[in-house]
Amino acid sequence: MADAKGKKEESGKQKKGAYYGVDAGKLVRKKYCPKCGPGVFMAQHDKRAHCGKCGYTEFK
């Protein structure tokens, strides 16, 4: 939904930087699938993390 100035609201989205971090001056990926490797992110749900590629699920 857009506000009065035409900007979209960011409801339900994670904070920026949730998937990437900096380690020793290098960009590293966080929250990736342990089966598929660092190229595949896991979807973050309320009580679980799920890989859309292989179906791997981690419960929190």
N, CA, C and O atoms as a Tripos MOL2 file, in Angstrom:
@<TRIPOS>MOLECULE
protein
  240   239    60     0     0
PROTEIN
NO_CHARGES

@<TRIPOS>ATOM
      1 N           0.8400   -1.1730    0.0000 N.3       1 MET1
      2 CA          0.0000    0.0000    0.0000 C.3       1 MET1
      3 C           0.8860    1.2370    0.0000 C.2       1 MET1
      4 O           1.9440    1.2330    0.6290 O.2       1 MET1
      5 N           0.4790    2.2900   -0.6880 N.am      2 ALA2
      6 CA          1.2700    3.5080   -0.7730 C.3       2 ALA2
      7 C           0.7300    4.5560    0.1940 C.2       2 ALA2
      8 O          -0.4730    4.6400    0.4400 O.2       2 ALA2
      9 N           1.6520    5.3560    0.7380 N.am      3 ASP3
     10 CA          1.2160    6.4340    1.6220 C.3       3 ASP3
     11 C           0.9370    7.6930    0.7920 C.2       3 ASP3
     12 O           0.8820    7.6160   -0.4360 O.2       3 ASP3
     13 N           0.7630    8.8390    1.4360 N.am      4 ALA4
     14 CA          0.3830   10.0770    0.7560 C.3       4 ALA4
     15 C           1.4500   10.5580   -0.2310 C.2       4 ALA4
     16 O           1.1150   11.2140   -1.2170 O.2       4 ALA4
     17 N           2.7100   10.2490    0.0120 N.am      5 LYS5
     18 CA          3.7840   10.7000   -0.8690 C.3       5 LYS5
     19 C           4.1240    9.6760   -1.9510 C.2       5 LYS5
     20 O           5.0550    9.8930   -2.7260 O.2       5 LYS5
     21 N           3.3960    8.5760   -2.0180 N.am      6 GLY6
     22 CA          3.6140    7.5860   -3.0590 C.3       6 GLY6
     23 C           4.6590    6.5390   -2.7230 C.2       6 GLY6
     24 O           4.9990    5.7160   -3.5730 O.2       6 GLY6
     25 N           5.1760    6.5520   -1.5020 N.am      7 LYS7
     26 CA          6.1690    5.5580   -1.0990 C.3       7 LYS7
     27 C           5.4610    4.3140   -0.5910 C.2       7 LYS7
     28 O           4.4270    4.4000    0.0730 O.2       7 LYS7
     29 N           6.0220    3.1710   -0.9060 N.am      8 LYS8
     30 CA          5.4230    1.9140   -0.4570 C.3       8 LYS8
     31 C           5.8420    1.6010    0.9750 C.2       8 LYS8
     32 O           6.9630    1.8970    1.3880 O.2       8 LYS8
     33 N           4.9260    1.0000    1.7200 N.am      9 GLU9
     34 CA          5.2270    0.5650    3.0770 C.3       9 GLU9
     35 C           5.9690   -0.7580    3.0200 C.2       9 GLU9
     36 O           5.7430   -1.5490    2.1040 O.2       9 GLU9
     37 N           6.8370   -1.0110    3.9650 N.am     10 GLU10
     38 CA          7.5800   -2.2600    4.0190 C.3      10 GLU10
     39 C           7.0510   -3.1180    5.1590 C.2      10 GLU10
     40 O           7.7600   -3.3670    6.1340 O.2      10 GLU10
     41 N           5.8170   -3.5660    5.0400 N.am     11 SER11
     42 CA          5.2340   -4.3930    6.0830 C.3      11 SER11
     43 C           5.5500   -5.8540    5.8260 C.2      11 SER11
     44 O           5.4330   -6.3260    4.6950 O.2      11 SER11
     45 N           5.9510   -6.5770    6.8700 N.am     12 GLY12
     46 CA          6.2050   -7.9970    6.7560 C.3      12 GLY12
     47 C           7.5610   -8.3500    6.1750 C.2      12 GLY12
     48 O           7.8530   -9.5320    5.9930 O.2      12 GLY12
     49 N           8.3800   -7.3880    5.8850 N.am     13 LYS13
     50 CA          9.6970   -7.6750    5.3230 C.3      13 LYS13
     51 C          10.7480   -7.6460    6.4200 C.2      13 LYS13
     52 O          10.5970   -6.9590    7.4290 O.2      13 LYS13
     53 N          11.8210   -8.4110    6.2020 N.am     14 GLN14
     54 CA         12.9060   -8.4280    7.1700 C.3      14 GLN14
     55 C          13.7550   -7.1670    7.0240 C.2      14 GLN14
     56 O          13.7140   -6.4850    6.0000 O.2      14 GLN14
     57 N          14.5180   -6.8780    8.0620 N.am     15 LYS15
     58 CA         15.3990   -5.7250    8.0150 C.3      15 LYS15
     59 C          16.4760   -5.9480    6.9710 C.2      15 LYS15
     60 O          16.8510   -7.0840    6.6810 O.2      15 LYS15
     61 N          16.9720   -4.8500    6.4050 N.am     16 LYS16
     62 CA         18.0660   -4.9490    5.4530 C.3      16 LYS16
     63 C          19.2900   -5.5020    6.1760 C.2      16 LYS16
     64 O          19.5280   -5.1690    7.3370 O.2      16 LYS16
     65 N          20.0400   -6.3170    5.5180 N.am     17 GLY17
     66 CA         21.2210   -6.9030    6.1200 C.3      17 GLY17
     67 C          20.9540   -8.2070    6.8450 C.2      17 GLY17
     68 O          21.8480   -8.7300    7.5100 O.2      17 GLY17
     69 N          19.7500   -8.7440    6.7350 N.am     18 ALA18
     70 CA         19.4240   -9.9910    7.4150 C.3      18 ALA18
     71 C          20.0700  -11.1870    6.7360 C.2      18 ALA18
     72 O          20.2870  -12.2150    7.3760 O.2      18 ALA18
     73 N          20.3820  -11.0700    5.4420 N.am     19 TYR19
     74 CA         20.9460  -12.1860    4.6960 C.3      19 TYR19
     75 C          22.4440  -12.0680    4.4590 C.2      19 TYR19
     76 O          23.0850  -13.0550    4.0980 O.2      19 TYR19
     77 N          23.0170  -10.8870    4.6530 N.am     20 TYR20
     78 CA         24.4380  -10.6860    4.4040 C.3      20 TYR20
     79 C          25.1140  -10.0630    5.6180 C.2      20 TYR20
     80 O          24.4740   -9.3670    6.4060 O.2      20 TYR20
     81 N          26.4040  -10.3170    5.7630 N.am     21 GLY21
     82 CA         27.1900   -9.7220    6.8330 C.3      21 GLY21
     83 C          28.5910   -9.4310    6.3300 C.2      21 GLY21
     84 O          28.9480   -9.8420    5.2250 O.2      21 GLY21
     85 N          29.3860   -8.7330    7.1190 N.am     22 VAL22
     86 CA         30.7560   -8.4020    6.7490 C.3      22 VAL22
     87 C          31.6810   -9.0800    7.7370 C.2      22 VAL22
     88 O          31.5280   -8.9290    8.9490 O.2      22 VAL22
     89 N          32.6460   -9.8310    7.2150 N.am     23 ASP23
     90 CA         33.6110  -10.5370    8.0450 C.3      23 ASP23
     91 C          34.9980  -10.3020    7.4740 C.2      23 ASP23
     92 O          35.2940  -10.7350    6.3600 O.2      23 ASP23
     93 N          35.8420   -9.6250    8.2220 N.am     24 ALA24
     94 CA         37.2050   -9.3100    7.8110 C.3      24 ALA24
     95 C          37.2240   -8.5510    6.4860 C.2      24 ALA24
     96 O          38.0860   -8.7930    5.6400 O.2      24 ALA24
     97 N          36.2730   -7.6330    6.3060 N.am     25 GLY25
     98 CA         36.2330   -6.8230    5.1030 C.3      25 GLY25
     99 C          35.6190   -7.5120    3.8990 C.2      25 GLY25
    100 O          35.6140   -6.9400    2.8090 O.2      25 GLY25
    101 N          35.1000   -8.7250    4.0600 N.am     26 LYS26
    102 CA         34.4830   -9.4430    2.9460 C.3      26 LYS26
    103 C          32.9970   -9.6460    3.2180 C.2      26 LYS26
    104 O          32.5860   -9.8170    4.3660 O.2      26 LYS26
    105 N          32.2020   -9.6270    2.1620 N.am     27 LEU27
    106 CA         30.7720   -9.8590    2.2640 C.3      27 LEU27
    107 C          30.5180  -11.3580    2.3450 C.2      27 LEU27
    108 O          30.9890  -12.1150    1.4970 O.2      27 LEU27
    109 N          29.7710  -11.7940    3.3680 N.am     28 VAL28
    110 CA         29.4600  -13.2130    3.5360 C.3      28 VAL28
    111 C          27.9530  -13.3960    3.6300 C.2      28 VAL28
    112 O          27.2480  -12.5340    4.1550 O.2      28 VAL28
    113 N          27.4630  -14.5170    3.1230 N.am     29 ARG29
    114 CA         26.0360  -14.8180    3.1940 C.3      29 ARG29
    115 C          25.7090  -15.4880    4.5120 C.2      29 ARG29
    116 O          26.4970  -16.2780    5.0320 O.2      29 ARG29
    117 N          24.5250  -15.1630    5.0580 N.am     30 LYS30
    118 CA         24.0480  -15.7890    6.2800 C.3      30 LYS30
    119 C          22.7710  -16.5390    5.9580 C.2      30 LYS30
    120 O          22.1540  -16.2880    4.9230 O.2      30 LYS30
    121 N          22.3600  -17.4560    6.8250 N.am     31 LYS31
    122 CA         21.0850  -18.1660    6.7330 C.3      31 LYS31
    123 C          20.9090  -18.9020    5.4150 C.2      31 LYS31
    124 O          19.9170  -18.6910    4.7160 O.2      31 LYS31
    125 N          21.8550  -19.7590    5.0690 N.am     32 TYR32
    126 CA         21.7090  -20.5420    3.8540 C.3      32 TYR32
    127 C          21.4550  -22.0070    4.1980 C.2      32 TYR32
    128 O          21.6710  -22.4340    5.3330 O.2      32 TYR32
    129 N          20.9990  -22.7660    3.2180 N.am     33 CYS33
    130 CA         20.6430  -24.1740    3.4120 C.3      33 CYS33
    131 C          21.8980  -25.0160    3.6270 C.2      33 CYS33
    132 O          22.8280  -24.9350    2.8240 O.2      33 CYS33
    133 N          21.9500  -25.8260    4.6940 N.am     34 PRO34
    134 CA         23.1260  -26.6590    4.9350 C.3      34 PRO34
    135 C          23.2620  -27.7950    3.9280 C.2      34 PRO34
    136 O          24.3650  -28.3070    3.7370 O.2      34 PRO34
    137 N          22.1840  -28.2010    3.2840 N.am     35 LYS35
    138 CA         22.2470  -29.2780    2.2810 C.3      35 LYS35
    139 C          22.6260  -28.7430    0.9060 C.2      35 LYS35
    140 O          23.4600  -29.3350    0.2210 O.2      35 LYS35
    141 N          22.0240  -27.6300    0.4950 N.am     36 CYS36
    142 CA         22.2400  -27.0770   -0.8490 C.3      36 CYS36
    143 C          23.5120  -26.2420   -0.9430 C.2      36 CYS36
    144 O          24.1110  -26.1430   -2.0140 O.2      36 CYS36
    145 N          23.9270  -25.6430    0.1620 N.am     37 GLY37
    146 CA         25.1440  -24.8350    0.1640 C.3      37 GLY37
    147 C          24.8580  -23.3520    0.2220 C.2      37 GLY37
    148 O          23.7000  -22.9390    0.2850 O.2      37 GLY37
    149 N          25.9200  -22.5380    0.2010 N.am     38 PRO38
    150 CA         25.7680  -21.1030    0.3940 C.3      38 PRO38
    151 C          25.0670  -20.3710   -0.7400 C.2      38 PRO38
    152 O          24.8320  -19.1700   -0.6020 O.2      38 PRO38
    153 N          24.7220  -20.9980   -1.8280 N.am     39 GLY39
    154 CA         24.0340  -20.3330   -2.9220 C.3      39 GLY39
    155 C          22.5310  -20.2870   -2.7710 C.2      39 GLY39
    156 O          21.8550  -19.6380   -3.5700 O.2      39 GLY39
    157 N          21.9760  -20.9710   -1.7470 N.am     40 VAL40
    158 CA         20.5210  -21.0600   -1.5970 C.3      40 VAL40
    159 C          20.1240  -20.5640   -0.2130 C.2      40 VAL40
    160 O          20.5440  -21.1280    0.7980 O.2      40 VAL40
    161 N          19.3070  -19.5030   -0.1670 N.am     41 PHE41
    162 CA         18.8210  -18.9690    1.0950 C.3      41 PHE41
    163 C          17.6510  -19.7910    1.6130 C.2      41 PHE41
    164 O          16.9680  -20.4650    0.8430 O.2      41 PHE41
    165 N          17.4220  -19.7330    2.9190 N.am     42 MET42
    166 CA         16.2830  -20.3960    3.5320 C.3      42 MET42
    167 C          15.2350  -19.3470    3.8800 C.2      42 MET42
    168 O          15.5670  -18.2770    4.3900 O.2      42 MET42
    169 N          13.9720  -19.6550    3.6050 N.am     43 ALA43
    170 CA         12.8740  -18.7550    3.9480 C.3      43 ALA43
    171 C          12.6800  -18.7770    5.4580 C.2      43 ALA43
    172 O          12.6880  -19.8460    6.0700 O.2      43 ALA43
    173 N          12.5080  -17.6120    6.0590 N.am     44 GLN44
    174 CA         12.3380  -17.4950    7.5000 C.3      44 GLN44
    175 C          10.8650  -17.3140    7.8250 C.2      44 GLN44
    176 O          10.2760  -16.2920    7.4740 O.2      44 GLN44
    177 N          10.2650  -18.2880    8.4860 N.am     45 HIS45
    178 CA          8.8750  -18.2280    8.9150 C.3      45 HIS45
    179 C           8.8430  -18.0550   10.4350 C.2      45 HIS45
    180 O           9.8990  -18.0070   11.0660 O.2      45 HIS45
    181 N           7.6590  -17.9600   11.0310 N.am     46 ASP46
    182 CA          7.5390  -17.7190   12.4650 C.3      46 ASP46
    183 C           8.2510  -18.7720   13.3020 C.2      46 ASP46
    184 O           9.0330  -18.4350   14.1900 O.2      46 ASP46
    185 N           7.9860  -20.0430   13.0270 N.am     47 LYS47
    186 CA          8.5300  -21.1130   13.8650 C.3      47 LYS47
    187 C           9.4700  -22.0450   13.1300 C.2      47 LYS47
    188 O           9.8520  -23.0840   13.6680 O.2      47 LYS47
    189 N           9.8590  -21.6890   11.8860 N.am     48 ARG48
    190 CA         10.7200  -22.5890   11.1290 C.3      48 ARG48
    191 C          11.4680  -21.8330   10.0410 C.2      48 ARG48
    192 O          11.1010  -20.7180    9.6730 O.2      48 ARG48
    193 N          12.5210  -22.4600    9.5370 N.am     49 ALA49
    194 CA         13.2550  -21.9830    8.3680 C.3      49 ALA49
    195 C          13.1690  -23.0870    7.3270 C.2      49 ALA49
    196 O          13.3870  -24.2550    7.6460 O.2      49 ALA49
    197 N          12.8510  -22.7300    6.0790 N.am     50 HIS50
    198 CA         12.5700  -23.7340    5.0640 C.3      50 HIS50
    199 C          13.3200  -23.4210    3.7760 C.2      50 HIS50
    200 O          13.3730  -22.2730    3.3360 O.2      50 HIS50
    201 N          13.9080  -24.4750    3.1690 N.am     51 CYS51
    202 CA         14.5780  -24.3440    1.8750 C.3      51 CYS51
    203 C          13.5710  -24.6660    0.7820 C.2      51 CYS51
    204 O          12.9600  -25.7340    0.8030 O.2      51 CYS51
    205 N          13.3900  -23.7680   -0.1640 N.am     52 GLY52
    206 CA         12.4520  -23.9830   -1.2580 C.3      52 GLY52
    207 C          12.9810  -24.8990   -2.3350 C.2      52 GLY52
    208 O          12.2160  -25.4020   -3.1570 O.2      52 GLY52
    209 N          14.2900  -25.1210   -2.3410 N.am     53 LYS53
    210 CA         14.8830  -25.9530   -3.3800 C.3      53 LYS53
    211 C          14.8100  -27.4440   -3.0380 C.2      53 LYS53
    212 O          14.3630  -28.2500   -3.8540 O.2      53 LYS53
    213 N          15.2510  -27.8070   -1.8260 N.am     54 CYS54
    214 CA         15.3160  -29.2290   -1.4630 C.3      54 CYS54
    215 C          14.2650  -29.6310   -0.4300 C.2      54 CYS54
    216 O          14.0340  -30.8230   -0.2270 O.2      54 CYS54
    217 N          13.6160  -28.6500    0.2350 N.am     55 GLY55
    218 CA         12.5830  -28.9530    1.2030 C.3      55 GLY55
    219 C          13.0800  -29.1330    2.6270 C.2      55 GLY55
    220 O          12.3010  -29.4940    3.5080 O.2      55 GLY55
    221 N          14.3590  -28.8870    2.8680 N.am     56 TYR56
    222 CA         14.9360  -29.0010    4.2130 C.3      56 TYR56
    223 C          14.2740  -27.9760    5.1440 C.2      56 TYR56
    224 O          14.0960  -26.8190    4.7650 O.2      56 TYR56
    225 N          13.9090  -28.4030    6.3650 N.am     57 THR57
    226 CA         13.2450  -27.5320    7.3330 C.3      57 THR57
    227 C          13.9480  -27.6010    8.6680 C.2      57 THR57
    228 O          14.2720  -28.6880    9.1470 O.2      57 THR57
    229 N          14.1890  -26.4380    9.2800 N.am     58 GLU58
    230 CA         14.7200  -26.3410   10.6370 C.3      58 GLU58
    231 C          13.6520  -25.6810   11.4930 C.2      58 GLU58
    232 O          13.1730  -24.5990   11.1550 O.2      58 GLU58
    233 N          13.2710  -26.3150   12.5950 N.am     59 PHE59
    234 CA         12.2910  -25.7280   13.5050 C.3      59 PHE59
    235 C          13.0090  -24.9450   14.5740 C.2      59 PHE59
    236 O          14.0480  -25.3710   15.0780 O.2      59 PHE59
    237 N          12.4510  -23.7830   14.9250 N.am     60 LYS60
    238 CA         13.0740  -22.8980   15.9200 C.3      60 LYS60
    239 C          12.6300  -23.2700   17.3130 C.2      60 LYS60
    240 O          13.0490  -22.6390   18.2830 O.2      60 LYS60
@<TRIPOS>BOND
     1     1     2 1
     2     2     3 1
     3     3     4 2
     4     3     5 am
     5     5     6 1
     6     6     7 1
     7     7     8 2
     8     7     9 am
     9     9    10 1
    10    10    11 1
    11    11    12 2
    12    11    13 am
    13    13    14 1
    14    14    15 1
    15    15    16 2
    16    15    17 am
    17    17    18 1
    18    18    19 1
    19    19    20 2
    20    19    21 am
    21    21    22 1
    22    22    23 1
    23    23    24 2
    24    23    25 am
    25    25    26 1
    26    26    27 1
    27    27    28 2
    28    27    29 am
    29    29    30 1
    30    30    31 1
    31    31    32 2
    32    31    33 am
    33    33    34 1
    34    34    35 1
    35    35    36 2
    36    35    37 am
    37    37    38 1
    38    38    39 1
    39    39    40 2
    40    39    41 am
    41    41    42 1
    42    42    43 1
    43    43    44 2
    44    43    45 am
    45    45    46 1
    46    46    47 1
    47    47    48 2
    48    47    49 am
    49    49    50 1
    50    50    51 1
    51    51    52 2
    52    51    53 am
    53    53    54 1
    54    54    55 1
    55    55    56 2
    56    55    57 am
    57    57    58 1
    58    58    59 1
    59    59    60 2
    60    59    61 am
    61    61    62 1
    62    62    63 1
    63    63    64 2
    64    63    65 am
    65    65    66 1
    66    66    67 1
    67    67    68 2
    68    67    69 am
    69    69    70 1
    70    70    71 1
    71    71    72 2
    72    71    73 am
    73    73    74 1
    74    74    75 1
    75    75    76 2
    76    75    77 am
    77    77    78 1
    78    78    79 1
    79    79    80 2
    80    79    81 am
    81    81    82 1
    82    82    83 1
    83    83    84 2
    84    83    85 am
    85    85    86 1
    86    86    87 1
    87    87    88 2
    88    87    89 am
    89    89    90 1
    90    90    91 1
    91    91    92 2
    92    91    93 am
    93    93    94 1
    94    94    95 1
    95    95    96 2
    96    95    97 am
    97    97    98 1
    98    98    99 1
    99    99   100 2
   100    99   101 am
   101   101   102 1
   102   102   103 1
   103   103   104 2
   104   103   105 am
   105   105   106 1
   106   106   107 1
   107   107   108 2
   108   107   109 am
   109   109   110 1
   110   110   111 1
   111   111   112 2
   112   111   113 am
   113   113   114 1
   114   114   115 1
   115   115   116 2
   116   115   117 am
   117   117   118 1
   118   118   119 1
   119   119   120 2
   120   119   121 am
   121   121   122 1
   122   122   123 1
   123   123   124 2
   124   123   125 am
   125   125   126 1
   126   126   127 1
   127   127   128 2
   128   127   129 am
   129   129   130 1
   130   130   131 1
   131   131   132 2
   132   131   133 am
   133   133   134 1
   134   134   135 1
   135   135   136 2
   136   135   137 am
   137   137   138 1
   138   138   139 1
   139   139   140 2
   140   139   141 am
   141   141   142 1
   142   142   143 1
   143   143   144 2
   144   143   145 am
   145   145   146 1
   146   146   147 1
   147   147   148 2
   148   147   149 am
   149   149   150 1
   150   150   151 1
   151   151   152 2
   152   151   153 am
   153   153   154 1
   154   154   155 1
   155   155   156 2
   156   155   157 am
   157   157   158 1
   158   158   159 1
   159   159   160 2
   160   159   161 am
   161   161   162 1
   162   162   163 1
   163   163   164 2
   164   163   165 am
   165   165   166 1
   166   166   167 1
   167   167   168 2
   168   167   169 am
   169   169   170 1
   170   170   171 1
   171   171   172 2
   172   171   173 am
   173   173   174 1
   174   174   175 1
   175   175   176 2
   176   175   177 am
   177   177   178 1
   178   178   179 1
   179   179   180 2
   180   179   181 am
   181   181   182 1
   182   182   183 1
   183   183   184 2
   184   183   185 am
   185   185   186 1
   186   186   187 1
   187   187   188 2
   188   187   189 am
   189   189   190 1
   190   190   191 1
   191   191   192 2
   192   191   193 am
   193   193   194 1
   194   194   195 1
   195   195   196 2
   196   195   197 am
   197   197   198 1
   198   198   199 1
   199   199   200 2
   200   199   201 am
   201   201   202 1
   202   202   203 1
   203   203   204 2
   204   203   205 am
   205   205   206 1
   206   206   207 1
   207   207   208 2
   208   207   209 am
   209   209   210 1
   210   210   211 1
   211   211   212 2
   212   211   213 am
   213   213   214 1
   214   214   215 1
   215   215   216 2
   216   215   217 am
   217   217   218 1
   218   218   219 1
   219   219   220 2
   220   219   221 am
   221   221   222 1
   222   222   223 1
   223   223   224 2
   224   223   225 am
   225   225   226 1
   226   226   227 1
   227   227   228 2
   228   227   229 am
   229   229   230 1
   230   230   231 1
   231   231   232 2
   232   231   233 am
   233   233   234 1
   234   234   235 1
   235   235   236 2
   236   235   237 am
   237   237   238 1
   238   238   239 1
   239   239   240 2
@<TRIPOS>SUBSTRUCTURE
     1 MET1         2 RESIDUE 1 A MET
     2 ALA2         6 RESIDUE 1 A ALA
     3 ASP3        10 RESIDUE 1 A ASP
     4 ALA4        14 RESIDUE 1 A ALA
     5 LYS5        18 RESIDUE 1 A LYS
     6 GLY6        22 RESIDUE 1 A GLY
     7 LYS7        26 RESIDUE 1 A LYS
     8 LYS8        30 RESIDUE 1 A LYS
     9 GLU9        34 RESIDUE 1 A GLU
    10 GLU10       38 RESIDUE 1 A GLU
    11 SER11       42 RESIDUE 1 A SER
    12 GLY12       46 RESIDUE 1 A GLY
    13 LYS13       50 RESIDUE 1 A LYS
    14 GLN14       54 RESIDUE 1 A GLN
    15 LYS15       58 RESIDUE 1 A LYS
    16 LYS16       62 RESIDUE 1 A LYS
    17 GLY17       66 RESIDUE 1 A GLY
    18 ALA18       70 RESIDUE 1 A ALA
    19 TYR19       74 RESIDUE 1 A TYR
    20 TYR20       78 RESIDUE 1 A TYR
    21 GLY21       82 RESIDUE 1 A GLY
    22 VAL22       86 RESIDUE 1 A VAL
    23 ASP23       90 RESIDUE 1 A ASP
    24 ALA24       94 RESIDUE 1 A ALA
    25 GLY25       98 RESIDUE 1 A GLY
    26 LYS26      102 RESIDUE 1 A LYS
    27 LEU27      106 RESIDUE 1 A LEU
    28 VAL28      110 RESIDUE 1 A VAL
    29 ARG29      114 RESIDUE 1 A ARG
    30 LYS30      118 RESIDUE 1 A LYS
    31 LYS31      122 RESIDUE 1 A LYS
    32 TYR32      126 RESIDUE 1 A TYR
    33 CYS33      130 RESIDUE 1 A CYS
    34 PRO34      134 RESIDUE 1 A PRO
    35 LYS35      138 RESIDUE 1 A LYS
    36 CYS36      142 RESIDUE 1 A CYS
    37 GLY37      146 RESIDUE 1 A GLY
    38 PRO38      150 RESIDUE 1 A PRO
    39 GLY39      154 RESIDUE 1 A GLY
    40 VAL40      158 RESIDUE 1 A VAL
    41 PHE41      162 RESIDUE 1 A PHE
    42 MET42      166 RESIDUE 1 A MET
    43 ALA43      170 RESIDUE 1 A ALA
    44 GLN44      174 RESIDUE 1 A GLN
    45 HIS45      178 RESIDUE 1 A HIS
    46 ASP46      182 RESIDUE 1 A ASP
    47 LYS47      186 RESIDUE 1 A LYS
    48 ARG48      190 RESIDUE 1 A ARG
    49 ALA49      194 RESIDUE 1 A ALA
    50 HIS50      198 RESIDUE 1 A HIS
    51 CYS51      202 RESIDUE 1 A CYS
    52 GLY52      206 RESIDUE 1 A GLY
    53 LYS53      210 RESIDUE 1 A LYS
    54 CYS54      214 RESIDUE 1 A CYS
    55 GLY55      218 RESIDUE 1 A GLY
    56 TYR56      222 RESIDUE 1 A TYR
    57 THR57      226 RESIDUE 1 A THR
    58 GLU58      230 RESIDUE 1 A GLU
    59 PHE59      234 RESIDUE 1 A PHE
    60 LYS60      238 RESIDUE 1 A LYS
